[in-house]
Each structure stands twice: as structure tokens, then as C-alpha cells.
């Protein structure tokens, strides 16, 4: 081999070594490219909005390549995504997402509600699916920029918001059964109205135990797309029975996990006149909801924090004792018969608080007290307090984060 050929070979080997030693790129907000749409959409009237039906003018997109890392982030006009038919997402479903909301604050600036919790949960879901990791703080900066660009889509009416859907999918173009080495991260936005546009109406539940939403050691604690699809058929069966949602129960003791896609709470009247507010513990089968965490935190502080006290007037001085413990169906039925069960509600980003009116179980209904405004005093207190913080009427513990 000639000396020139040897030198070229050595140079190639050195280049390969240096390439391997170069760290892969993480998400870099400073390299953001913004491509504004030249044809802005017409914004629908707020009263015509249905959850997720309409998306805004722009989206955020970033791709991961195992050779280089995360690409330059791009905010661009909302458009379809083109993928190879062999991509992992189509065959093995490595897909996760988050649900967030932006509200218009009193000054007209967009506010996010506790977004750091969404980013923490998104990182956990990413690790569970063995998808490429990323800097969640960097992603949050980009989400804020996207929200500001499409700020005109945030309805200014009370109870309205801009729903934010960060999504990560595996895009490895191979049928091999393995973690996806490639990924696409994108964020889309959709204006949304109140979950109960014509006033709160208690929902009905069917306690499902023949099918399960999650199981010990499974993926119930992560926000994965695959957790939702198996729920559709049991939900359809519950609708045929005359119920709006499912109450997911698990195990021989038939303990409650979630209600539909919400965390579950009950309110029990204590012998001293106060209320126990009880929710199942995070045992790996239950999604750690942002609203759930917020309800638990608020319940202990409503009477001690001057900024929150006025939102608890409906409680008429009754204290709330927040408890995380298992709730079995037999216990729920017993509490209902004794009259100690005074409220039940679901908590989620989409609904915030959803009152529950009846629960079908073993061919009979467990009925809950009906309240004039649809929400009981405890659920109503949490709803009013959360809305006040989310819309920036109360600046509390840094839970509302400005996008500007």
C-alpha cells in the first residue's frame, strides 16, 4: 500500500474516532428556526369549539438521528408528517404525549399551569419506552415560543384555553423488534372550551372489572398512546349500558384506579364534621396527574393561605383532610349506604374537575348526592381555586408560568 493510501486510511479512522467522541446534539432553543405561515386560518367562534377538532397555524418539530442527535428545532406552518411505512410507530407503538393548557392572564400574556410537572412526566414516559432522551427545560422554552406565536388562538372567555399536545414517536425505519433509535418530537396546539359548556352535569360511570386499563408492572403510570386504545371497546360497552365513562377497578379486592382518563377522588364526611378527601395512591397503575397533585396540595392549604381562603367559602369552615389510600368497591358501596359518601369527582387537565353522579356496579347503581350547581362544595372549591390560579387571578407558588 502506498504511503498516500496509508495516510488516507489513517485519516479516515481518525475521523471516525472523532465522530464517535463528539457528543450527540441535545435540543437547542438558540438554534430555533421560525417559518411563519403566510396564510393564517380563520379562528372559529368559541361556542363552536370541540376538543381537539381544530389546530392552530403553527407547530414545532424536531427529529432525532442516532448519528447526530436532535436536529435544529423548527416552528413552521401546521402540516402533515411524512413517515416511512416501516417506522416503529406503525408496528410497535412507541408513542407518548402530554396534555397541557395555556390561559390568557389578566395582562393578556399566555400562562402555563405547572408545566415542569408535564416535562417531568414526559421524561419518565420517554425512558419507559426507551426512546431518545432530551432536555425537557429546552423543550419547555420552545413550547412557550410556539404558544406566543399562536397566542391569537387563545380564547379570551372564562373557562377557555389553548390545549398543548407535545408528542414523541419512534421513527426507526425498520421492522426489527427493538427500541427505536430514531424519533420525532412535535408539538401542536388546539383551542378548547369548558368541558361542561352548559354547566356542570354529574357524569355516570360503569365499574369495569372484566377488562383492565393498567396492571402492576405495566405502563399505567406513563402517558403512552397504547394505554388509551384498549379502552375504546369497553367504553363502547359502557355506553350501551347507559353510562358515560368507565370506573377502572383492579385485583381480587376490586380497588379503584382511575375514572375514564381522570384521577378519582371521593369526599367522606367525618364524625367531627370535616371532610376526608381520598384518592388512590400512585402504585404504578395510576397516572400521576398534574391536576391530581394540585388538588392534594391545595386541600391542605385552603384555610391557611390568605390568597386562597375566599375560594373556600362554600365549605362553611369545614376542613379538608387529604388522604391517599386504596378505595375498594365494597368500601365505596358501604360509604354510600351509610350516607358518609357526599361527593365523588374526577380530576384531569381536560376537565379540571368532573362531578360524578352515579356508579354502576354489579347490576346496581351507587348514587351520590345531587348538588344544585352540579358541583358539590368540595369539588366546586377545588375547581374555582384551580381556575383562579390557571387564569392568573391568583399568583400562588409560581404555578402559573408566563410564556413571555
MITI-628213 format. One record per atom (N, C-alpha, C): residue in three letters; x, y, z. Coordinates in steps of 0.001 Angstrom, whole numbers, plus 500000, padded with zeros to 6 digits. Example, Ala and Ser with C-alpha at 12.3 -4.5 7.8 and 13.67 -1.06 7.14 Angstrom:
ALA513190494310507800
ALA512300495500507800
ALA513200496700507800
SER512850497750507080
SER513670498940507140
SER512900500030507870
This chain:
UNK500853498805500000
UNK500000500000500000
UNK500886501241500000
UNK500607502214499159
UNK501417503411499071
UNK501292504253500325
UNK502270505134500551
UNK502233505995501741
UNK501026506914501720
UNK500612507305500509
UNK499428508176500398
UNK498170507431500815
UNK498073506163500360
UNK496906505360500719
UNK496863505096502214
UNK498040504829502804
UNK498105504592504253
UNK497654505835505009
UNK498127506993504581
UNK497748508241505234
UNK496248508490505127
UNK495665508212503960
UNK494219508391503787
UNK493436507463504699
UNK493950506223504831
UNK493276505256505703
UNK493336505713507151
UNK494507506196507574
UNK494653506699508943
UNK493740507902509189
UNK493633508778508200
UNK492776509963508338
UNK491313509562508490
UNK490900508528507726
UNK489517508067507808
UNK489212507476509170
UNK490174506684509691
UNK489992506087511019
UNK489917507164512080
UNK490793508173511977
UNK490795509265512941
UNK489479510028512902
UNK488958510256511701
UNK487688510983511561
UNK486555510197512202
UNK486565508860512022
UNK485536508026512633
UNK485614508097514156
UNK486855508056514681
UNK487034508125516133
UNK486551509455516680
UNK486906510545515999
UNK486476511868516448
UNK484966511990516386
UNK484359511390515351
UNK482900511435515225
UNK482235510725516395
UNK482805509572516790
UNK482233508829517907
UNK482395509580519213
UNK483491510355519322
UNK483771511083520552
UNK482973512372520650
UNK482445512860519524
UNK481656514092519537
UNK480298513811520167
UNK479937514543521218
UNK478649514271521868
UNK477483514561520925
UNK476437513768521069
UNK475247513987520254
UNK474557515273520670
UNK473972515956519707
UNK473307517222519980
UNK472036517014520803
UNK471863517856521808
UNK470600517898522533
UNK469738518994521900
UNK468527519128522361
UNK467656520186521853
UNK468247521543522222
UNK468366522413521232
UNK468994523723521440
UNK468018524837521044
UNK467395525497522024
UNK466445526578521700
UNK467080527733520948
UNK468393527960521152
UNK469061529077520482
UNK469170528874518976
UNK469052527620518530
UNK469151527353517089
UNK467784527300516413
UNK466727527671517143
UNK465369527595516617
UNK465227528351515298
UNK464579527696514337
UNK464228528320513059
UNK462711528537513060
UNK462277529746512741
UNK460856530071512718
UNK460431530376511298
UNK459476529604510809
UNK458918529802509474
UNK457434530136509640
UNK457097531401509587
UNK455719531814509818
UNK454839531541508610
UNK453619531157508875
UNK452664530871507802
UNK452251532160507093
UNK452134532068505782
UNK451674533212505007
UNK450166533234504824
UNK449497532195505318
UNK448042532088505163
UNK447443531668506501
UNK447141532634507347
UNK446586532336508657
UNK445140531891508548
UNK444775530917509369
UNK443423530368509351
UNK442440531318510031
UNK441181531131509714
UNK440125531839510441
UNK439876531114511760
UNK439742531880512824
UNK439523531275514137
UNK438028531038514340
UNK437627529822514691
UNK436203529527514878
UNK435617530284516065
UNK434320530470516076
UNK433654531055517230
UNK433846530141518438
UNK434110530709519614
UNK434392529879520792
UNK433321528830521076
UNK432049529193520900
UNK430972528251521238
UNK430899527062520285
UNK431625527116519150
UNK431609526002518200
UNK432769525027518417
UNK433657525346519346
UNK434844524519519537
UNK434501523168520143
UNK435074522121519554
UNK435008520783520124
UNK436436520325520368
UNK436659519637521457
UNK438017519308521890
UNK438824518626520787
UNK439936519263520420
UNK440885518670519502
UNK440524518698518033
UNK439403519310517666
UNK438981519285516264
UNK439746520272515386
UNK440195521381515972
UNK440843522441515203
UNK442230522700515773
UNK443218522781514909
UNK444578523102515353
UNK444984524479514830
UNK445968525063515475
UNK446376526432515177
UNK447236526495513915
UNK447798527654513646
UNK448532527878512400
UNK449894527201512345
UNK450499526976513511
UNK451895526530513527
UNK452102525298514404
UNK453245524650514209
UNK453628523503515016
UNK455141523534515223
UNK455599522807516213
UNK457029522661516480
UNK457432521250516094
UNK458581521104515432
UNK459039519783515012
UNK460549519660515210
UNK460975518526515776
UNK462400518221515979
UNK462586516730515743
UNK463637516342515053
UNK463910514929514776
UNK465200514477515444
UNK465214513186515792
UNK466413512607516399
UNK467004511565515463
UNK468305511707515203
UNK469063510742514416
UNK470172510199515308
UNK470349508882515388
UNK471344508323516311
UNK472780508713515987
UNK473028509184514751
UNK474390509576514377
UNK474724510998514805
UNK473704511856514896
UNK473973513274515169
UNK473243513826516386
UNK472156513183516786
UNK471370513703517910
UNK470153514464517419
UNK469711515427518215
UNK468490516179517901
UNK468768517257516861
UNK467874517374515914
UNK468029518345514823
UNK467733519759515313
UNK467943520697514434
UNK467568522089514695
UNK466048522148514864
UNK465538522722515953
UNK464086522821516121
UNK463493523821515134
UNK462306523487514627
UNK461657524345513644
UNK460211524579514058
UNK459820525834514136
UNK458401526200514234
UNK457967526579512834
UNK456989525867512326
UNK456612526013510922
UNK455093525945510787
UNK454557526242509617
UNK453118526110509420
UNK452649524681509690
UNK451495524566510316
UNK450912523251510612
UNK450780522464509312
UNK451260521218509315
UNK451246520415508094
UNK451275518941508444
UNK450991518113507452
UNK451061516660507616
UNK452513516236507810
UNK452682515052508394
UNK454006514480508620
UNK454171513274507704
UNK455325513164507051
UNK455606512040506165
UNK456541511064506869
UNK456170509767506914
UNK456967508757507600
UNK457121507513506727
UNK458221506823506913
UNK458475505556506234
UNK457458504510506723
UNK456903503687505832
UNK455920502679506258
UNK456463501671507264
UNK457790501516507327
UNK458386500557508261
UNK458680501175509632
UNK458325502440509821
UNK458645503119511087
UNK458093502351512296
UNK458846502400513367
UNK458472501704514598
UNK457078502067515077
UNK456692503331514942
UNK455418503800515467
UNK454244503010514893
UNK454344502563513643
UNK453244501864512997
UNK453132500398513414
UNK454207499854513964
UNK454250498418514237
UNK454339498070515718
UNK455063498881516495
UNK455270498551517909
UNK454813499663518846
UNK454283500718518308
UNK453610501797519027
UNK454452502510520086
UNK455709502840519804
UNK456429503700520749
UNK455951505150520588
UNK454948505526521358
UNK454369506867521254
UNK453934507344522624
UNK454258508566522939
UNK453853509176524203
UNK453475510625523944
UNK452730511186524886
UNK452325512582524721
UNK452068513203526084
UNK451885514503526078
UNK451500515249527273
UNK450279516091526954
UNK449550516458527996
UNK448410517347527841
UNK448607518561528729
UNK448706519740528125
UNK448940520984528849
UNK447946522028528353
UNK447841523134529071
UNK446975524223528623
UNK447650525568528836
UNK447353526482527910
UNK447767527875528062
UNK446510528721528253
UNK446559529619529217
UNK445441530517529519
UNK445893531955529297
UNK444955532829529016
UNK445275534251528935
UNK445195534855530329
UNK446297535421530787
UNK446307536065532087
UNK445668537442532034
UNK445501538096533181
UNK444876539421533243
UNK445576540462532366
UNK446888540313532174
UNK447634541273531361
UNK447603540929529881
UNK446944539814529520
UNK446893539397528125
UNK448026538486527715
UNK448912538139528664
UNK450020537240528353
UNK449607535789528580
UNK450078534874527731
UNK449747533465527917
UNK450431532887529162
UNK449693532062529899
UNK450204531423531102
UNK450096529910530971
UNK451117529199531421
UNK451084527744531502
UNK450910527343532961
UNK450223526225533188
UNK449948525767534543
UNK450893524620534910
UNK451821524879535804
UNK452768523893536343
UNK453409523043535236
UNK453959523671534203
UNK454477522894533061
UNK455655522005533415
UNK456364522327534498
UNK457507521497534874
UNK457072520079535243
UNK455847519924535737
UNK455348518583536052
UNK455074517784534781
UNK454574518465533755
UNK454383517788532465
UNK455710517335531884
UNK456721518191531981
UNK458029517837531434
UNK458651516681532207
UNK458478516669533516
UNK458994515564534334
UNK458317514252533946
UNK457003514287533757
UNK456274513077533381
UNK456645512640531964
UNK456866513608531074
UNK457246513264529704
UNK458606512570529677
UNK459521513019530513
UNK460838512378530594
UNK460706510940531093
UNK459818510718532072
UNK459605509367532596
UNK459002508460531522
UNK458035508980530758
UNK457417508195529689
UNK458435507866528607
UNK459307508818528294
UNK460350508603527287
UNK461272507469527698
UNK461678507483528951
UNK462566506432529445
UNK461873505072529424
UNK460575505039529766
UNK459831503766529804
UNK459759503125528426
UNK459717503936527368
UNK459651503416526004
UNK461025503293525352
UNK462090503590526105
UNK463459503521525590
UNK463640504378524342
UNK462962505528524317
UNK463137506480523227
UNK464260507453523576
UNK464838508143522605
UNK465949509062522876
UNK465555510153523870
UNK466408510366524856
UNK466157511389525875
UNK466439512778525318
UNK465944513792526025
UNK466149515173525599
UNK466049516086526807
UNK466523517303526627
UNK466492518311527687
UNK465073518879527767
UNK464337518524528822
UNK462951518970528932
UNK462847520479529162
UNK463843521063529825
UNK463825522519530022
UNK463934523236528676
UNK464729522678527774
UNK464862523262526434
UNK463556523132525666
UNK462908521976525786
UNK461626521804525106
UNK460603522802525632
UNK460589523035526924
UNK459623523967527503
UNK459828525383526961
UNK461062525784526769
UNK461342527100526173
UNK460720527185524779
UNK460853526120524007
UNK460310526105522649
UNK458788526087522651
UNK458196525364523599
UNK456736525353523712
UNK456219526760523989
UNK456898527482524877
UNK456491528853525189
UNK456554529730523939
UNK457602529560523139
UNK457727530345521914
UNK456590530033520941
UNK456248528759520833
UNK455158528373519945
UNK453832528968520416
UNK453583528924521707
UNK452345529482522254
UNK452264530982521982
UNK453363531685522145
UNK453369533132521900
UNK453072533423520434
UNK453653532630519535
UNK453417532840518104
UNK451940532657517754
UNK451300531661518377
UNK449880531403518090
UNK448966531891519211
UNK449403532923519890
UNK448640533487521015
UNK447233533925520623
UNK447046534351519376
UNK445737534853518953
UNK444656533773519028
UNK445082532499519135
UNK444145531389519186
UNK443611531122520596
UNK444153531771521602
UNK443685531522522969
UNK442395532300523184
UNK441271531613523379
UNK440017532348523600
UNK440095533171524888
UNK439503534361524843
UNK439570535263525994
UNK438421535064526975
UNK437526534138526688
UNK436388533899527573
UNK436790533055528775
UNK436139533250529915
UNK436441532441531108
UNK436217530952530837
UNK437125530141531325
UNK437000528701531160
UNK437555528160529851
UNK437986529049528938
UNK438556528625527668
UNK440075528640527753
UNK440717527883526878
UNK442174527796526931
UNK442711527283525600
UNK444015527181525522
UNK444684526602524353
UNK445323525293524794
UNK444829524185524269
UNK445363522877524634
UNK446680522653523899
UNK447667522122524618
UNK449015521908524076
UNK449313520416524105
UNK449701519852522966
UNK449955518418522873
UNK451397518149522399
UNK452370518092523322
UNK453716517627522959
UNK453671516113522741
UNK454267515646521667
UNK454200514231521294
UNK455580513742520863
UNK455917512513521261
UNK457180511895520852
UNK456872510507520301
UNK457344510217519099
UNK457114508911518482
UNK458433508323517988
UNK458501506986517970
UNK459668506309517428
UNK459549506186515926
UNK460601506557515197
UNK460540506589513725
UNK461638505741513080
UNK462191504794513796
UNK463213503915513222
UNK462628503172512020
UNK463197503340510812
UNK462617502742509606
UNK463026501282509442
UNK462569500440510352
UNK462932499026510318
UNK461869498210511031
UNK461641496971510574
UNK460682496084511216
UNK461292495294512363
UNK462573495484512607
UNK463229494780513701
UNK462586495106515039
UNK462410494076515868
UNK461789494273517184
UNK462860494773518151
UNK462945496077518269
UNK463974496711519093
UNK463544498132519411
UNK464145498751520441
UNK463827500159520720
UNK464105501023519492
UNK463328502060519327
UNK463502502930518169
UNK464711503841518376
UNK465644503752517448
UNK466855504589517526
UNK466610505975516940
UNK465526506142516210
UNK465147507422515619
UNK463853507889516275
UNK463640509192516276
UNK462420509723516906
UNK462032511055516291
UNK460757511369516436
UNK460251512683516037
UNK459486513264517215
UNK459830514482517570
UNK459156515206518639
UNK458425516376517989
UNK457136516472518250
UNK456394517612517701
UNK455375518101518711
UNK454981519351518552
UNK454005519978519443
UNK452961520670518586
UNK451695520360518857
UNK450591521035518177
UNK449673521658519221
UNK448876522631518791
UNK448022523404519688
UNK446578523381519182
UNK445638523415520128
UNK444225523407519739
UNK443406524209520730
UNK442648525207520269
UNK441810525980521191
UNK440684525103521733
UNK440350525291522989
UNK439330524442523598
UNK438463525228524568
UNK437237524782524694
UNK436303525418525610
UNK436142524625526886
UNK435208525011527747
UNK434979524302529002
UNK434516522868528745
UNK434896521957529609
UNK434494520552529496
UNK432979520424529614
UNK432378521298530431
UNK430916521336530594
UNK430411522710530131
UNK430238522917528824
UNK429903524253528305
UNK428563524795528786
UNK427619523925529108
UNK426297524395529536
UNK426076524207531040
UNK427168524157531786
UNK427054523962533228
UNK427426522547533635
UNK427845522396534862
UNK428315521098535339
UNK427172520096535442
UNK427384518957534815
UNK426409517878534879
UNK427133516622535354
UNK426755516086536503
UNK427438514895537020
UNK427437513756536005
UNK428592513131535830
UNK428717512046534867
UNK428383510706535531
UNK428012509730534709
UNK427716508388535194
UNK428850507446534811
UNK429165506502535689
UNK430284505585535491
UNK429818504138535560
UNK430475503300534789
UNK430268501863534906
UNK431563501241535417
UNK431492500545536545
UNK432678499938537149
UNK433081498706536347
UNK434210498802535672
UNK434677497758534764
UNK435735496892535450
UNK435487495581535490
UNK436471494675536089
UNK436797493485535193
UNK436060493288534092
UNK436396492223533153
UNK437581492624532273
UNK437705493910531992
UNK438856494443531259
UNK439611495378532203
UNK440909495557531970
UNK441695496450532830
UNK442403497489531980
UNK442554498686532535
UNK443279499763531855
UNK444781499620532078
UNK445155499155533266
UNK446565499001533605
UNK446702497862534603
UNK447926497486534892
UNK448175496362535796
UNK449549496557536447
UNK449796495907537567
UNK451094496047538248
UNK452248495674537317
UNK453240496553537274
UNK454386496327536405
UNK454168496764534975
UNK452970497264534661
UNK452662497700533300
UNK453027499153533064
UNK452232499825532235
UNK452577501193531820
UNK451544502230532254
UNK450689501866533216
UNK449631502782533637
UNK450121504096534211
UNK451344504117534724
UNK451879505331535340
UNK452496506284534323
UNK452423505936533035
UNK453039506750531989
UNK451976507172530972
UNK452208508317530346
UNK451206508840529403
UNK451557508360527997
UNK451188507128527712
UNK451505506480526452
UNK450241506301525619
UNK450384506428524307
UNK449240506249523430
UNK448625504869523563
UNK449441503838523772
UNK448951502468523847
UNK448052502250525059
UNK448106503109526059
UNK447235502964527229
UNK445778503321526913
UNK445556504064525857
UNK444226504587525574
UNK443417503701524620
UNK444081503168523602
UNK443372502399522586
UNK442593501209523147
UNK443150500406524069
UNK442388499265524591
UNK441155499659525402
UNK441021500941525714
UNK439867501409526492
UNK438635501650525611
UNK438821501752524304
UNK437715502162523440
UNK436573501147523425
UNK436922499858523313
UNK435859498845523239
UNK435074498729524556
UNK435753498662525721
UNK434981498656526970
UNK434150499919527161
UNK434655501057526681
UNK433903502304526770
UNK432624502228525942
UNK432732501614524776
UNK431551501456523928
UNK430513500565524610
UNK430970499529525291
UNK430054498641526008
UNK429376499374527162
UNK430145500220527849
UNK429561501003528943
UNK428497501959528416
UNK428737502540527245
UNK427756503450526641
UNK426456502713526324
UNK426574501470525850
UNK425383500671525565
UNK424573500417526836
UNK425253500362527971
UNK424583500138529255
UNK423986501434529820
UNK424287502556529171
UNK423741503826529623
UNK424656504639530514
UNK425958504355530452
UNK426926505085531280
UNK427889505867530384
UNK428335507006530893
UNK429173507886530073
UNK430654507541530121
UNK431121507044531249
UNK432537506769531413
UNK432716505451532159
UNK433970505002532220
UNK434311503785532947
UNK435001504121534264
UNK434722503345535262
UNK435481503369536506
UNK436337502118536493
UNK437638502300536340
UNK438543501164536202
UNK438875500583537569
UNK438580499283537751
UNK438902498625539018
UNK439803497433538747
UNK440537497020539761
UNK441627496070539555
UNK441764495155540767
UNK442149493917540504
UNK442504492988541579
UNK441318492276542198
UNK441632491262542997
UNK440588490490543654
UNK439775491330544630
UNK440412492330545216
UNK439681493203546142
UNK438892494281545401
UNK439057494329544076
UNK438362495299543230
UNK438554496736543726
UNK439827497125543767
UNK440121498502544163
UNK440123499407542933
UNK439768500653543157
UNK439606501637542085
UNK440961502202541690
UNK441165502371540379
UNK442387503027539897
UNK442052504407539331
UNK441331504448538193
UNK441024505733537560
UNK439583505761537073
UNK439122506958536718
UNK437799507132536119
UNK438007507669534710
UNK437710506827533705
UNK437981507231532334
UNK439459507522532162
UNK439784508760531799
UNK441184509204531726
UNK441465510249532805
UNK440807510079533955
UNK440965511040535050
UNK441360510321536333
UNK441974511062537244
UNK442210510556538593
UNK440916510639539392
UNK440752509749540348
UNK439494509576541068
UNK439615510068542510
UNK438596510816542954
UNK438543511323544324
UNK437162511053544906
UNK437121510756546199
UNK435847510735546911
UNK435953511662548114
UNK434796512149548564
UNK434718513014549741
UNK433856512295550775
UNK434422512073551943
UNK433747511338553012
UNK433562512246554217
UNK432344512323554721
UNK432075513144555902
UNK432580512429557151
UNK433357513139557929
UNK433935512586559148
UNK432990512775560342
UNK433254512059561397
UNK432420512175562602
UNK432558513548563256
UNK433678514240563005
UNK433868515574563580
UNK433302516678562683
UNK432674516290561558
UNK432051517272560675
UNK432922517722559521
UNK434227517468559589
UNK435121517810558481
UNK435021516748557383
UNK435817516929556315
UNK435775516003555186
UNK437121515326554982
UNK437091514023554735
UNK438245513308554198
UNK438128513335552682
UNK439169513806552014
UNK439217513771550551
UNK440232512694550189
UNK439743511604549603
UNK440556510398549429
UNK440766510113547947
UNK441994509755547597
UNK442316509354546229
UNK443254508163546282
UNK443171507232545329
UNK444069506070545348
UNK445528506485545250
UNK446427505750545906
UNK447854506087545861
UNK448472505747544513
UNK449582506387544204
UNK450299506122542960
UNK451102504832543138
UNK450501503727542722
UNK451109502406542915
UNK451716501837541640
UNK451858502665540608
UNK452393502189539338
UNK451319501886538315
UNK450054501807538749
UNK448947501557537811
UNK448177502831537494
UNK448526503920538154
UNK447764505167538053
UNK448658506278537515
UNK448129507058536593
UNK448883508177536033
UNK449033509288537074
UNK450238509787537292
UNK450434510894538232
UNK449982512212537619
UNK448693512499537726
UNK448121513669537087
UNK448574514982537703
UNK448743515989536858
UNK449118517322537337
UNK447981517915538166
UNK446740517743537700
UNK445600518250538470
UNK445464517493539777
UNK445687516185539754
UNK445665515378540983
UNK446636515937542016
UNK447887516150541605
UNK448897516670542523
UNK448498518043543058
UNK447863518845542205
UNK447470520196542601
UNK446324520171543602
UNK445359519270543396
UNK444245519135544337
UNK444768518730545711
UNK445679517764545740
UNK446224517299547016
UNK446956518432547730
UNK447739519195546982
UNK448486520299547594
UNK447554521396548097
UNK446544521727547314
UNK445632522815547690
UNK444779522458548898
UNK444371521186548998
UNK443452520793550060
UNK443958521066551453
UNK445262521026551620
UNK445853521239552941
UNK446088522710553255
UNK445898523594552262
UNK446297524992552447
UNK445164525993552262
UNK443973525501551934
UNK442884526417551616
UNK442563527387552745
UNK442691526938553992
UNK442332527798555111
UNK443529528524555712
UNK444734528074555395
UNK445923528697555991
UNK446540529771555111
UNK446226529774553821
UNK446807530751552910
UNK445781531848552619
UNK446073533090552972
UNK445115534196552768
UNK444675534357551313
UNK445556534040550365
UNK445218534211548955
UNK444168533203548488
UNK444012532110549236
UNK443110531049548814
UNK441815530983549618
UNK441798531603550776
UNK440684531417551706
UNK439331531778551102
UNK439278532836550299
UNK437980533278549764
UNK437383532288548779
UNK438206531386548242
UNK437679530387547316
UNK437093529182548045
UNK437235529150549375
UNK436748528023550163
UNK435497528365550960
UNK434816529460550610
UNK433640529881551381
UNK432537528829551365
UNK432422528079550247
UNK431358527075550140
UNK431530525946551146
UNK432722525814551701
UNK432962524742552678
UNK432427525089554064
UNK432086526360554267
UNK431492526820555528
UNK432320526398556749
UNK433616526556556595
UNK434516526295557715
UNK434929524846557878
UNK434375523940557108
UNK434753522526557224
UNK436153522321556654
UNK436993521634557393
UNK438370521391556971
UNK438448520166556064
UNK439470520150555222
UNK439698519028554338
UNK440921518244554794
UNK440779516945554923
UNK441890516060555293
UNK442233515236554051
UNK443354515550553430
UNK443732514888552188
UNK444397513543552507
UNK443907512487551836
UNK444413511154552115
UNK444603510376550817
UNK445717509670550745
UNK445991508767549625
UNK445916507339550161
UNK444863506623549783
UNK444707505257550249
UNK443781504495549304
UNK443881503190549338
UNK443092502342548459
UNK441597502511548720
UNK440833502527547636
UNK439374502608547715
UNK438815501385546986
UNK438242500456547718
UNK437638499279547093
UNK436167499555546791
UNK435609498755545898
UNK434204498930545567
UNK433307498601546758
UNK433694497624547556
UNK432891497285548738
UNK432886498444549733
UNK434037499113549867
UNK434096500273550775
UNK433256501420550215
UNK433334501634548910
UNK432574502717548294
UNK431074502500548498
UNK430634501263548295
UNK429222500955548450
UNK428785501116549909
UNK429646500707550827
UNK429329500835552254
UNK429221502305552666
UNK430136503145552178
UNK430100504570552495
UNK428848505222551931
UNK428429504771550745
UNK427218505313550144
UNK425987504942550971
UNK425904503691551412
UNK424748503244552196
UNK424656503952553539
UNK425799504252554126
UNK425809504908555438
UNK425579506410555345
UNK425645506960554126
UNK425471508398553948
UNK426744509199554148
UNK427859508510554377
UNK429137509218554591
UNK429759509688553278
UNK429404509042552157
UNK429938509429550852
UNK429135510614550328
UNK429731511793550343
UNK428996513006549990
UNK429331513546548604
UNK430494513156548060
UNK430874513591546716
UNK431858512600546117
UNK431906512582544797
UNK432965511899544062
UNK433233512711542807
UNK434497512804542409
UNK434816513590541209
UNK436100513088540564
UNK436220513388539273
UNK437437513107538541
UNK438245514388538391
UNK439551514239538223
UNK440448515392538062
UNK441400515130536900
UNK441478516091535973
UNK442359515945534816
UNK442629517310534204
UNK443567517359533277
UNK443853518606532574
UNK442669519047531728
UNK442050518105531015
UNK440957518461530105
UNK439736518966530861
UNK439281518219531852
UNK438045518569532564
UNK438293519481533754
UNK439487519478534283
UNK439877520091535548
UNK439189519318536674
UNK437891519544536885
UNK437122518780537866
UNK435817518323537210
UNK435502517027537332
UNK434266516485536757
UNK433476515769537845
UNK432292516280538218
UNK431494515645539266
UNK430910514304538803
UNK430751513385539731
UNK430221512052539435
UNK428882511888540141
UNK427862511432539400
UNK426514511319539953
UNK426092509912540310
UNK426520508915539515
UNK426156507534539831
UNK427202506588539270
UNK427319505424539911
UNK428314504422539526
UNK427619503072539444
UNK427628502485538260
UNK427028501175538079
UNK427987500074538468
UNK427529499187539360
UNK428392498099539829
UNK427538496892540206
UNK427833495771539599
UNK427119494525539869
UNK425602494701539748
UNK425214495247538586
UNK423797495393538218
UNK423010496342539122
UNK423688497194539862
UNK423011498194540698
UNK423799499489540647
UNK423136500600540963
UNK423787501914540945
UNK424110502388542345
UNK425322502901542499
UNK425686503644543700
UNK425403505111543387
UNK424466505691544087
UNK424045507067543813
UNK424741508042544750
UNK425120509188544202
UNK425737510237545001
UNK424794511419545113
UNK424930512218546171
UNK424055513383546347
UNK424117514317545146
UNK422947514846544756
UNK422871515793543651
UNK422953517208544212
UNK423835518023543631
UNK424028519400544096
UNK423468520368543062
UNK422924521460543538
UNK422213522399542664
UNK423047522852541476
UNK424297523179541694
UNK425142523714540633
UNK425943522620539934
UNK425617521357540212
UNK426337520253539578
UNK427577519850540348
UNK428284520825540890
UNK429473520567541692
UNK429128520636543173
UNK429625519667543946
UNK429466519733545389
UNK430378520792545971
UNK430257521101547253
UNK431074522162547848
UNK432575521894547776
UNK432986520644547900
UNK434422520335547860
UNK434941520405546430
UNK434277519704545510
UNK434704519746544109
UNK434644521172543562
UNK433588521909543938
UNK433456523291543487
UNK434573524178544005
UNK434975523942545233
UNK436078524715545814
UNK437375524471545056
UNK437653523221544766
UNK438871522920544010
UNK438805523522542608
UNK437659523432541963
UNK437534523967540609
UNK437768525476540592
UNK437086526196541472
UNK437228527659541488
UNK438655528084541812
UNK439280527377542727
UNK440649527727543110
UNK441623527466541968
UNK441502526307541329
UNK442402525966540231
UNK442238526934539061
UNK441001527259538701
UNK440768528192537607
UNK441371529564537917
UNK441213530011539157
UNK441757531319539546
UNK443275531354539387
UNK443940530256539737
UNK445399530187539603
UNK445786530056538131
UNK445099529187537403
UNK445431528964535997
UNK445263530224535158
UNK444242531009535455
UNK443990532222534680
UNK444721533437535231
UNK445584533223536216
UNK446425534291536724
UNK445736535271537652
UNK444538534938538137
UNK443850535819539086
UNK444479535731540470
UNK445115534607540737
UNK445850534400541985
UNK447255533959541626
UNK448248534695542096
UNK449642534320541874
UNK450073533473543054
UNK450090532156542863
UNK450305531269544006
UNK451384530237543698
UNK452439530259544484
UNK453510529257544448
UNK454159529102543074
UNK454034530120542234
UNK454654530040540909
UNK454030529001540008
UNK452778528608540287
UNK452124527581539466
UNK451774528085538077
UNK451485529362537922
UNK451196529925536602
UNK452472530546536063
UNK452916530052534902
UNK454202530448534329
UNK453969531213533039
UNK454508532415532963
UNK454317533251531774
UNK455130532707530598
UNK454553532806529408
UNK455243532404528196
UNK456079533541527606
UNK455899534740528116
UNK456614535899527558
UNK457583536471528586
